Amino acid sequence: MAYREFAAPAELADLVVCTWERTVPGSHASASQRVVPDGCVDLVWRGGRLQVAGPDTTAFMSPLEPGATIVGLRFRPGVAGTALGLPASELRDTRVGLDALWGRLGSELEERLGWAAAGHERRRLLESAIASRRPSLDPPDPLVLAAGRRLGLPGSRVGSISRALGMSDRQLLRRFKSAVGYGPKTLDRVLRFQRFLGSARTVMRGDENLAGIAAELGYADQAHLTRECVELAGLTPRQLIVPGA
């Protein structure tokens, strides 16, 4: 099956990571795709329905029907609450129709997506829907975004980050729950996990390399990395990197 990502237009680059499209061949047997946490919230159109997905704190098994085309728009971590108009914590680990959040506007967008003839048209409709709301949106929380840029790195500590930004841990937690959907400690885990996926797929050769990667990314040891992968994705590091392992 084909999965492709497309850069967001310049006017949305501070809110949107990308739009994306997944096409399932008609000959493909019904199956599920493991979706792992990435700190983001997506708008997802599939099967005639437009849903809001995430932010996830564990893996979600997304069904793949033969012949299906799935189209999405991915918000950057920390902006979904502003863009969708509610605390992002209300969306944690859920899939909910956009019409439940936007009412008639969500229903009308879902209908236009259904009438679109191709994936690129649906992606443009999703971008246009966010762009049209832009003038009425509050800007993303700058302190949440600043903290997010420091998380997931070796040696990152939430307490140190909150002090550097001039706020208490409690204040930062409250602002994160509204903007991101969960606290900074969870986002720190998720971003480190995503960095593991990005690096390990290209350099892993054996358990020795896996231990080295764990150390470079700031995990206490290889066992710590394994626990995090199992909790966040339901698979061991090797199972994530080498399908069927």
Residue, then its C-alpha position, 0 to 999 in steps of 0.5 A: m500500500a502507498y503512504r505519502e506526506f505532503a508539506a503544508p502550505a507556507e501560511l499554515a506551516d506553523l500549525v500543520v506538519c503535513t497533509w497525507e494520503r494512504t491508498v490500500p490496493g483493492s486486492h489487499a486483504s482486510a488488515s490493521q495499521r499500527v498507529v503509534p504516538d507522535g504528539c500530534v492530532d490529525l484530521v482523518w477522512r475515511g469511509g465518508r467520515l471526517q474524524v479527529a484522531g488523538p493525541d494518543t498515548t499508546a498504539f491504535m490499530s487502524p483498520l485498512e479496508p481493500g480499495a480504501t483511500i484515507v486522507g489526513l491533515r496533521f497538526r503540530p504538537g501544541v496547536a490542536g487545542t487552538a486550531l480545533g477550539l477546545p482543550a486538546s485533553e478532551l481528545r486524548d486517545t479518542r476518535v471523534g467526528l469533527d461535526a461533534l466539535w464544529g457542528r454544522l461546519g464540520s458536517e459541511l466539510e465532511e460532505r464536501l470531502g465526500w464529493a471530492a473526486a481525488g485525494h489531492e482535492r480532499r487535502r486542499l479542502l482540509e487545508s482551506a478549512i483550517a486557513s479559513r478559521r485562522p483569523s479567529l484563532d488565538p495564537p498557539d501558546p508560545l511557552v508550550l511551543a518553547a518547552g516542546r522544542r526542548l523535550g525528547l532530547p538527551g538530558s531533558r528535564v521538565g523541571s529545568i525547562s519550566r524554571a527556564l521559562g519562568m513558570s511552575d511545573r503545575q502551570l506548565l502541566r495545565r498549559f500543556k494539557s490544554a494545548v497538547g492533550y497531555g503533560p510535558k513528561t508524556l510528550d517528552r517520552v513520545l518525542r524521544f520514542q519518535r527519535f528512536l524510530g527515526s534513528a534506529r531504522t537507519v543504523m541498527r545492526g544488532d543488540e549492541n547498536l540498540a544499546g548504543i542508540a538507547a544511550e545516545l537518546g537519553y534512555a537509562d539503558q536498553a531495558h528502559l528503551t524496551r519498556e517505553c516501546v512496549e508501553l507506547a507502541g505495544l511492541t519491543p524495539r526490534q519488533l518495531i524496526v524489523p517487521g515480523a521479528 
